[in-house]
Amino acid sequence: NQSTPLPPPPAPAELSAPMKKAERKAQIEAASERVAREVKAVETRAERQARLVARLNLSEALEVTVEVAVDKDPEDITVVLTQTSNLVAAAQTLAALWRTKPLRAAEVLMGLSAPRGAELLRILPTSLGDTEAAIALVSLEEPGRVVGVGQFILPYYSRSVVYKGKELLWLMSKVSPEAAKAVYAGLEPTEQVSILRRSCLGLGQRPGSEKLADVRTTLLLERDFGTAPQPELAALLLSGLNGRPAAAAEILFRFKTKGVKSGSEKWQRRQDAAAAVQTELEVIDASFAAEVDAALAKKK
């Protein structure tokens, strides 16, 4: 079920302290030496996947990372992260792969089911103290990936692009709202606007067009995993910018005004959607909502 988050594993007794870059580099180099000594010259794909799953179950995340980082495609590591029972090690592997080969990590996250991907992302800040990796990985899922090419592109409005940032943060927020807010707050404005736009307009993973009275557009959006509008999700994520009302106002302003003609049907729809988000934000944090409204009023 793509709308149900995975049950979280037991929380660690203590949150791991963020590691320095030099420490991470030394760990990866040591793991590379171990893998070079141990990997078989010949084995079937199924044998390799089973061996990698066994390694992850033993928490050998770095060894798995350095081995799969040179693969020509993401198939093996995607299977391994799907099958392993050690979700903490799987999250460590995804983060280490991002630090070694960012676009491959983004491909893998796109290929995982949304519940599993969201749980691995949630573990990064809440159990491993690695909010940096979680932010970077979500940023690579929104604006998305060219289907069938494995190339990540910017910006919006191409129907060949699949997006996943909103879906991941939505599932994260069901288990750990604070983690979802922290990740959203660390994204770039382009990514923040995209996630807010898809949330409050109810757009799916291929948001090439906004849903108007056009029958063809409506059918395409419904085909491409459209959802009901989620102004409460957009407001929850915006509340993670508490203390930065100008930044939250800028996100709303860009959503309301960029790429639409003032007074058009699409423009009006965005105004209504933004108002719904602001109403939900008042429920979550009335003081912050008032600050955002004041900052937004200055932009008119």
C-alpha positions as YAML, in Angstrom:
chain: A
units: angstrom
residues:
- id: 1
  name: ASN
  ca: [0.00, 0.00, 0.00]
- id: 2
  name: GLN
  ca: [1.66, 3.20, -1.20]
- id: 3
  name: SER
  ca: [-0.25, 5.40, 1.27]
- id: 4
  name: THR
  ca: [0.62, 3.52, 4.45]
- id: 5
  name: PRO
  ca: [3.98, 4.17, 6.13]
- id: 6
  name: LEU
  ca: [6.14, 1.31, 7.39]
- id: 7
  name: PRO
  ca: [6.24, 0.70, 11.15]
- id: 8
  name: PRO
  ca: [9.40, 2.34, 12.49]
- id: 9
  name: PRO
  ca: [12.18, 0.16, 13.94]
- id: 10
  name: PRO
  ca: [13.09, 0.58, 17.63]
- id: 11
  name: ALA
  ca: [14.71, 3.94, 18.28]
- id: 12
  name: PRO
  ca: [18.37, 3.95, 19.37]
- id: 13
  name: ALA
  ca: [19.22, 4.73, 22.98]
- id: 14
  name: GLU
  ca: [21.21, 7.75, 21.80]
- id: 15
  name: LEU
  ca: [21.13, 9.73, 18.58]
- id: 16
  name: SER
  ca: [24.37, 9.31, 16.66]
- id: 17
  name: ALA
  ca: [26.50, 12.44, 16.46]
- id: 18
  name: PRO
  ca: [26.97, 13.78, 12.92]
- id: 19
  name: MET
  ca: [30.26, 12.54, 11.47]
- id: 20
  name: LYS
  ca: [32.92, 14.76, 9.94]
- id: 21
  name: LYS
  ca: [33.68, 14.41, 6.22]
- id: 22
  name: ALA
  ca: [37.16, 13.09, 6.92]
- id: 23
  name: GLU
  ca: [35.74, 10.39, 9.20]
- id: 24
  name: ARG
  ca: [33.22, 9.31, 6.56]
- id: 25
  name: LYS
  ca: [35.96, 9.22, 3.91]
- id: 26
  name: ALA
  ca: [38.20, 7.05, 6.09]
- id: 27
  name: GLN
  ca: [35.34, 4.63, 6.74]
- id: 28
  name: ILE
  ca: [34.56, 4.31, 3.02]
- id: 29
  name: GLU
  ca: [38.23, 3.70, 2.16]
- id: 30
  name: ALA
  ca: [38.48, 0.96, 4.79]
- id: 31
  name: ALA
  ca: [35.28, -0.66, 3.51]
- id: 32
  name: SER
  ca: [36.61, -0.54, -0.06]
- id: 33
  name: GLU
  ca: [39.69, -2.49, 0.98]
- id: 34
  name: ARG
  ca: [37.57, -5.15, 2.72]
- id: 35
  name: VAL
  ca: [35.29, -5.54, -0.31]
- id: 36
  name: ALA
  ca: [38.26, -5.83, -2.69]
- id: 37
  name: ARG
  ca: [39.59, -8.74, -0.62]
- id: 38
  name: GLU
  ca: [36.29, -10.59, -0.27]
- id: 39
  name: VAL
  ca: [34.17, -10.20, -3.44]
- id: 40
  name: LYS
  ca: [34.04, -13.31, -5.66]
- id: 41
  name: ALA
  ca: [35.21, -13.09, -9.23]
- id: 42
  name: VAL
  ca: [32.18, -14.98, -10.60]
- id: 43
  name: GLU
  ca: [28.64, -15.23, -9.19]
- id: 44
  name: THR
  ca: [25.13, -15.01, -10.57]
- id: 45
  name: ARG
  ca: [23.03, -11.90, -10.08]
- id: 46
  name: ALA
  ca: [20.76, -13.71, -7.63]
- id: 47
  name: GLU
  ca: [23.77, -14.93, -5.65]
- id: 48
  name: ARG
  ca: [25.18, -11.44, -5.50]
- id: 49
  name: GLN
  ca: [21.90, -9.93, -4.36]
- id: 50
  name: ALA
  ca: [21.55, -12.58, -1.64]
- id: 51
  name: ARG
  ca: [25.12, -11.92, -0.48]
- id: 52
  name: LEU
  ca: [24.52, -8.17, -0.33]
- id: 53
  name: VAL
  ca: [21.28, -8.65, 1.60]
- id: 54
  name: ALA
  ca: [23.16, -10.86, 4.09]
- id: 55
  name: ARG
  ca: [25.80, -8.14, 4.46]
- id: 56
  name: LEU
  ca: [23.20, -5.48, 5.15]
- id: 57
  name: ASN
  ca: [21.45, -7.68, 7.68]
- id: 58
  name: LEU
  ca: [24.83, -7.76, 9.48]
- id: 59
  name: SER
  ca: [24.97, -3.92, 9.32]
- id: 60
  name: GLU
  ca: [27.81, -3.87, 6.77]
- id: 61
  name: ALA
  ca: [26.38, -0.80, 5.04]
- id: 62
  name: LEU
  ca: [29.63, 0.73, 3.83]
- id: 63
  name: GLU
  ca: [30.83, -2.53, 2.30]
- id: 64
  name: VAL
  ca: [27.61, -2.78, 0.32]
- id: 65
  name: THR
  ca: [27.86, 0.86, -0.75]
- id: 66
  name: VAL
  ca: [31.37, 0.72, -2.17]
- id: 67
  name: GLU
  ca: [30.54, -2.46, -4.09]
- id: 68
  name: VAL
  ca: [27.35, -1.21, -5.75]
- id: 69
  name: ALA
  ca: [28.62, 2.32, -6.42]
- id: 70
  name: VAL
  ca: [30.39, 1.06, -9.56]
- id: 71
  name: ASP
  ca: [27.37, -0.85, -10.93]
- id: 72
  name: LYS
  ca: [26.08, 0.11, -14.39]
- id: 73
  name: ASP
  ca: [22.47, 0.19, -13.19]
- id: 74
  name: PRO
  ca: [20.61, 0.51, -9.87]
- id: 75
  name: GLU
  ca: [18.81, -2.85, -10.07]
- id: 76
  name: ASP
  ca: [20.83, -4.87, -7.55]
- id: 77
  name: ILE
  ca: [20.99, -2.26, -4.80]
- id: 78
  name: THR
  ca: [17.29, -1.45, -5.22]
- id: 79
  name: VAL
  ca: [16.44, -5.14, -4.74]
- id: 80
  name: VAL
  ca: [18.79, -5.37, -1.76]
- id: 81
  name: LEU
  ca: [17.32, -2.31, 0.01]
- id: 82
  name: THR
  ca: [13.85, -3.73, -0.62]
- id: 83
  name: GLN
  ca: [14.63, -7.17, 0.78]
- id: 84
  name: THR
  ca: [16.81, -6.41, 3.80]
- id: 85
  name: SER
  ca: [15.28, -6.56, 7.28]
- id: 86
  name: ASN
  ca: [17.86, -4.11, 8.65]
- id: 87
  name: LEU
  ca: [16.29, -0.76, 7.83]
- id: 88
  name: VAL
  ca: [18.87, 1.26, 9.74]
- id: 89
  name: ALA
  ca: [21.67, -0.30, 7.67]
- id: 90
  name: ALA
  ca: [19.60, 0.28, 4.53]
- id: 91
  name: ALA
  ca: [19.31, 3.98, 5.44]
- id: 92
  name: GLN
  ca: [23.06, 4.15, 6.06]
- id: 93
  name: THR
  ca: [23.66, 2.58, 2.66]
- id: 94
  name: LEU
  ca: [21.38, 5.06, 0.90]
- id: 95
  name: ALA
  ca: [23.15, 7.99, 2.59]
- id: 96
  name: ALA
  ca: [26.62, 6.61, 1.84]
- id: 97
  name: LEU
  ca: [25.63, 5.99, -1.78]
- id: 98
  name: TRP
  ca: [24.46, 9.61, -2.04]
- id: 99
  name: ARG
  ca: [27.85, 10.76, -0.79]
- id: 100
  name: THR
  ca: [29.61, 8.46, -3.26]
- id: 101
  name: LYS
  ca: [27.35, 8.66, -6.31]
- id: 102
  name: PRO
  ca: [24.42, 11.09, -5.79]
- id: 103
  name: LEU
  ca: [22.41, 10.39, -8.93]
- id: 104
  name: ARG
  ca: [22.59, 6.64, -8.41]
- id: 105
  name: ALA
  ca: [21.22, 7.11, -4.87]
- id: 106
  name: ALA
  ca: [18.41, 9.23, -6.29]
- id: 107
  name: GLU
  ca: [17.60, 6.52, -8.87]
- id: 108
  name: VAL
  ca: [17.47, 3.91, -6.12]
- id: 109
  name: LEU
  ca: [15.16, 6.02, -3.95]
- id: 110
  name: MET
  ca: [12.88, 6.57, -6.96]
- id: 111
  name: GLY
  ca: [12.78, 2.81, -7.52]
- id: 112
  name: LEU
  ca: [11.91, 1.87, -3.93]
- id: 113
  name: SER
  ca: [8.28, 1.79, -2.83]
- id: 114
  name: ALA
  ca: [7.21, 5.10, -1.34]
- id: 115
  name: PRO
  ca: [6.64, 3.63, 2.17]
- id: 116
  name: ARG
  ca: [10.09, 2.01, 2.29]
- id: 117
  name: GLY
  ca: [11.81, 5.05, 0.83]
- id: 118
  name: ALA
  ca: [10.07, 7.35, 3.30]
- id: 119
  name: GLU
  ca: [11.04, 5.15, 6.25]
- id: 120
  name: LEU
  ca: [14.70, 5.10, 5.20]
- id: 121
  name: LEU
  ca: [14.61, 8.88, 4.91]
- id: 122
  name: ARG
  ca: [12.94, 9.20, 8.32]
- id: 123
  name: ILE
  ca: [15.63, 7.05, 9.96]
- id: 124
  name: LEU
  ca: [18.40, 9.33, 8.70]
- id: 125
  name: PRO
  ca: [17.58, 12.37, 10.90]
- id: 126
  name: THR
  ca: [15.81, 10.58, 13.73]
- id: 127
  name: SER
  ca: [18.19, 7.64, 14.34]
- id: 128
  name: LEU
  ca: [21.42, 8.49, 12.54]
- id: 129
  name: GLY
  ca: [21.62, 12.26, 12.97]
- id: 130
  name: ASP
  ca: [22.02, 12.67, 9.21]
- id: 131
  name: THR
  ca: [19.49, 15.31, 8.20]
- id: 132
  name: GLU
  ca: [21.91, 16.50, 5.50]
- id: 133
  name: ALA
  ca: [21.57, 13.29, 3.50]
- id: 134
  name: ALA
  ca: [17.77, 13.19, 3.90]
- id: 135
  name: ILE
  ca: [17.45, 16.75, 2.58]
- id: 136
  name: ALA
  ca: [19.75, 16.08, -0.37]
- id: 137
  name: LEU
  ca: [17.92, 12.88, -1.34]
- id: 138
  name: VAL
  ca: [14.48, 14.49, -1.25]
- id: 139
  name: SER
  ca: [15.82, 17.39, -3.32]
- id: 140
  name: LEU
  ca: [16.82, 14.91, -6.03]
- id: 141
  name: GLU
  ca: [13.30, 13.40, -6.08]
- id: 142
  name: GLU
  ca: [11.66, 16.79, -6.53]
- id: 143
  name: PRO
  ca: [11.73, 17.95, -9.36]
- id: 144
  name: GLY
  ca: [12.27, 14.38, -10.42]
- id: 145
  name: ARG
  ca: [13.64, 12.03, -13.05]
- id: 146
  name: VAL
  ca: [13.30, 11.49, -16.78]
- id: 147
  name: VAL
  ca: [11.50, 8.19, -17.20]
- id: 148
  name: GLY
  ca: [13.56, 5.47, -18.83]
- id: 149
  name: VAL
  ca: [16.72, 7.55, -19.02]
- id: 150
  name: GLY
  ca: [17.79, 7.78, -15.40]
- id: 151
  name: GLN
  ca: [18.77, 11.42, -15.88]
- id: 152
  name: PHE
  ca: [17.64, 14.02, -13.34]
- id: 153
  name: ILE
  ca: [16.47, 17.36, -14.65]
- id: 154
  name: LEU
  ca: [15.20, 20.78, -13.61]
- id: 155
  name: PRO
  ca: [12.61, 22.34, -13.66]
- id: 156
  name: TYR
  ca: [8.89, 21.51, -14.03]
- id: 157
  name: TYR
  ca: [6.42, 21.07, -16.84]
- id: 158
  name: SER
  ca: [7.73, 18.01, -18.65]
- id: 159
  name: ARG
  ca: [5.33, 15.08, -18.74]
- id: 160
  name: SER
  ca: [8.25, 12.65, -19.00]
- id: 161
  name: VAL
  ca: [9.39, 13.53, -15.47]
- id: 162
  name: VAL
  ca: [8.40, 11.59, -12.35]
- id: 163
  name: TYR
  ca: [8.33, 13.44, -9.01]
- id: 164
  name: LYS
  ca: [8.41, 11.81, -5.58]
- id: 165
  name: GLY
  ca: [9.40, 14.41, -2.96]
- id: 166
  name: LYS
  ca: [5.86, 15.21, -1.86]
- id: 167
  name: GLU
  ca: [4.90, 11.55, -1.53]
- id: 168
  name: LEU
  ca: [7.96, 10.79, 0.60]
- id: 169
  name: LEU
  ca: [7.41, 13.75, 2.93]
- id: 170
  name: TRP
  ca: [3.71, 12.93, 3.27]
- id: 171
  name: LEU
  ca: [4.51, 9.41, 4.50]
- id: 172
  name: MET
  ca: [7.31, 10.71, 6.72]
- id: 173
  name: SER
  ca: [4.92, 13.22, 8.30]
- id: 174
  name: LYS
  ca: [2.53, 10.43, 9.32]
- id: 175
  name: VAL
  ca: [5.24, 8.86, 11.52]
- id: 176
  name: SER
  ca: [7.46, 11.82, 12.40]
- id: 177
  name: PRO
  ca: [6.06, 15.27, 11.54]
- id: 178
  name: GLU
  ca: [9.15, 16.97, 12.96]
- id: 179
  name: ALA
  ca: [11.47, 15.00, 10.67]
- id: 180
  name: ALA
  ca: [9.36, 15.84, 7.62]
- id: 181
  name: LYS
  ca: [9.34, 19.53, 8.56]
- id: 182
  name: ALA
  ca: [13.11, 19.58, 9.10]
- id: 183
  name: VAL
  ca: [13.75, 18.05, 5.68]
- id: 184
  name: TYR
  ca: [11.35, 20.43, 3.94]
- id: 185
  name: ALA
  ca: [12.92, 23.43, 5.67]
- id: 186
  name: GLY
  ca: [16.32, 22.45, 4.30]
- id: 187
  name: LEU
  ca: [15.24, 22.22, 0.66]
- id: 188
  name: GLU
  ca: [15.85, 24.91, -1.96]
- id: 189
  name: PRO
  ca: [12.93, 27.29, -2.72]
- id: 190
  name: THR
  ca: [12.30, 25.69, -6.15]
- id: 191
  name: GLU
  ca: [11.79, 22.31, -4.50]
- id: 192
  name: GLN
  ca: [9.72, 23.77, -1.66]
- id: 193
  name: VAL
  ca: [7.38, 25.50, -4.11]
- id: 194
  name: SER
  ca: [7.02, 22.32, -6.16]
- id: 195
  name: ILE
  ca: [6.05, 20.25, -3.12]
- id: 196
  name: LEU
  ca: [3.61, 22.89, -1.89]
- id: 197
  name: ARG
  ca: [2.10, 23.21, -5.38]
- id: 198
  name: ARG
  ca: [1.54, 19.48, -5.77]
- id: 199
  name: SER
  ca: [0.18, 19.19, -2.22]
- id: 200
  name: CYS
  ca: [-2.40, 21.94, -2.27]
- id: 201
  name: LEU
  ca: [-3.50, 21.39, -5.89]
- id: 202
  name: GLY
  ca: [-3.73, 17.61, -5.56]
- id: 203
  name: LEU
  ca: [-1.24, 16.92, -8.36]
- id: 204
  name: GLY
  ca: [0.34, 13.51, -8.74]
- id: 205
  name: GLN
  ca: [3.82, 12.31, -9.67]
- id: 206
  name: ARG
  ca: [3.66, 13.65, -13.24]
- id: 207
  name: PRO
  ca: [2.42, 17.21, -12.70]
- id: 208
  name: GLY
  ca: [2.83, 18.49, -16.26]
- id: 209
  name: SER
  ca: [-0.47, 20.37, -16.25]
- id: 210
  name: GLU
  ca: [-2.78, 21.79, -13.64]
- id: 211
  name: LYS
  ca: [-6.29, 20.35, -13.53]
- id: 212
  name: LEU
  ca: [-8.74, 22.66, -15.30]
- id: 213
  name: ALA
  ca: [-12.00, 22.03, -17.18]
- id: 214
  name: ASP
  ca: [-10.06, 20.29, -19.95]
- id: 215
  name: VAL
  ca: [-11.22, 16.66, -20.12]
- id: 216
  name: ARG
  ca: [-7.94, 15.42, -21.61]
- id: 217
  name: THR
  ca: [-5.87, 17.10, -18.90]
- id: 218
  name: THR
  ca: [-8.15, 15.70, -16.21]
- id: 219
  name: LEU
  ca: [-7.77, 12.15, -17.54]
- id: 220
  name: LEU
  ca: [-3.99, 12.50, -17.74]
- id: 221
  name: LEU
  ca: [-3.76, 13.77, -14.19]
- id: 222
  name: GLU
  ca: [-5.96, 10.99, -12.85]
- id: 223
  name: ARG
  ca: [-3.84, 8.47, -14.73]
- id: 224
  name: ASP
  ca: [-0.65, 9.90, -13.28]
- id: 225
  name: PHE
  ca: [-1.47, 9.32, -9.61]
- id: 226
  name: GLY
  ca: [-3.38, 12.49, -8.89]
- id: 227
  name: THR
  ca: [-4.54, 12.92, -5.31]
- id: 228
  name: ALA
  ca: [-7.07, 15.00, -3.44]
- id: 229
  name: PRO
  ca: [-5.73, 18.44, -2.48]
- id: 230
  name: GLN
  ca: [-3.70, 18.29, 0.76]
- id: 231
  name: PRO
  ca: [-3.56, 21.85, 2.14]
- id: 232
  name: GLU
  ca: [-2.98, 20.38, 5.61]
- id: 233
  name: LEU
  ca: [0.23, 18.71, 4.41]
- id: 234
  name: ALA
  ca: [1.45, 21.92, 2.76]
- id: 235
  name: ALA
  ca: [0.71, 23.86, 5.96]
- id: 236
  name: LEU
  ca: [2.45, 21.29, 8.16]
- id: 237
  name: LEU
  ca: [5.60, 21.45, 6.02]
- id: 238
  name: LEU
  ca: [5.49, 25.27, 5.93]
- id: 239
  name: SER
  ca: [5.29, 25.32, 9.73]
- id: 240
  name: GLY
  ca: [8.80, 23.86, 9.72]
- id: 241
  name: LEU
  ca: [9.99, 27.31, 8.65]
- id: 242
  name: ASN
  ca: [8.89, 28.78, 12.00]
- id: 243
  name: GLY
  ca: [11.13, 31.73, 12.72]
- id: 244
  name: ARG
  ca: [11.52, 32.38, 8.98]
- id: 245
  name: PRO
  ca: [8.18, 33.97, 8.00]
- id: 246
  name: ALA
  ca: [9.73, 35.78, 5.03]
- id: 247
  name: ALA
  ca: [10.90, 32.46, 3.58]
- id: 248
  name: ALA
  ca: [7.45, 30.88, 4.01]
- id: 249
  name: ALA
  ca: [5.81, 33.96, 2.46]
- id: 250
  name: GLU
  ca: [8.17, 33.76, -0.53]
- id: 251
  name: ILE
  ca: [7.14, 30.14, -1.16]
- id: 252
  name: LEU
  ca: [3.45, 31.06, -1.12]
- id: 253
  name: PHE
  ca: [4.07, 34.16, -3.26]
- id: 254
  name: ARG
  ca: [5.93, 32.20, -5.93]
- id: 255
  name: PHE
  ca: [3.18, 29.59, -5.99]
- id: 256
  name: LYS
  ca: [0.44, 32.23, -6.32]
- id: 257
  name: THR
  ca: [2.08, 34.37, -8.99]
- id: 258
  name: LYS
  ca: [4.75, 32.58, -11.02]
- id: 259
  name: GLY
  ca: [3.80, 30.99, -14.35]
- id: 260
  name: VAL
  ca: [0.16, 32.12, -14.31]
- id: 261
  name: LYS
  ca: [-1.69, 35.07, -15.83]
- id: 262
  name: SER
  ca: [-3.34, 37.28, -13.24]
- id: 263
  name: GLY
  ca: [-7.11, 36.87, -13.29]
- id: 264
  name: SER
  ca: [-7.08, 33.59, -15.23]
- id: 265
  name: GLU
  ca: [-8.85, 30.42, -14.09]
- id: 266
  name: LYS
  ca: [-5.52, 28.83, -13.18]
- id: 267
  name: TRP
  ca: [-4.49, 31.96, -11.25]
- id: 268
  name: GLN
  ca: [-7.74, 31.96, -9.26]
- id: 269
  name: ARG
  ca: [-7.34, 28.30, -8.46]
- id: 270
  name: ARG
  ca: [-3.92, 28.99, -7.02]
- id: 271
  name: GLN
  ca: [-5.23, 31.88, -4.92]
- id: 272
  name: ASP
  ca: [-7.91, 29.61, -3.44]
- id: 273
  name: ALA
  ca: [-5.41, 26.83, -2.79]
- id: 274
  name: ALA
  ca: [-2.97, 29.20, -1.09]
- id: 275
  name: ALA
  ca: [-5.78, 30.56, 1.09]
- id: 276
  name: ALA
  ca: [-6.63, 27.00, 2.17]
- id: 277
  name: VAL
  ca: [-3.00, 26.44, 3.15]
- id: 278
  name: GLN
  ca: [-2.94, 29.68, 5.16]
- id: 279
  name: THR
  ca: [-6.12, 28.61, 6.97]
- id: 280
  name: GLU
  ca: [-4.55, 25.27, 7.91]
- id: 281
  name: LEU
  ca: [-1.37, 27.04, 9.03]
- id: 282
  name: GLU
  ca: [-3.42, 29.16, 11.44]
- id: 283
  name: VAL
  ca: [-4.69, 25.95, 13.06]
- id: 284
  name: ILE
  ca: [-1.14, 24.62, 13.48]
- id: 285
  name: ASP
  ca: [0.55, 27.85, 14.62]
- id: 286
  name: ALA
  ca: [-1.58, 31.01, 14.69]
- id: 287
  name: SER
  ca: [1.31, 33.29, 15.64]
- id: 288
  name: PHE
  ca: [3.55, 32.09, 12.81]
- id: 289
  name: ALA
  ca: [0.62, 32.20, 10.37]
- id: 290
  name: ALA
  ca: [0.06, 35.86, 11.22]
- id: 291
  name: GLU
  ca: [3.74, 36.61, 10.60]
- id: 292
  name: VAL
  ca: [3.58, 34.86, 7.24]
- id: 293
  name: ASP
  ca: [0.41, 36.75, 6.28]
- id: 294
  name: ALA
  ca: [2.09, 40.05, 7.16]
- id: 295
  name: ALA
  ca: [5.17, 39.20, 5.12]
- id: 296
  name: LEU
  ca: [3.02, 38.08, 2.20]
- id: 297
  name: ALA
  ca: [0.98, 41.30, 2.28]
- id: 298
  name: LYS
  ca: [4.17, 43.31, 1.71]
- id: 299
  name: LYS
  ca: [4.74, 41.46, -1.57]
- id: 300
  name: LYS
  ca: [1.42, 42.47, -3.14]
...
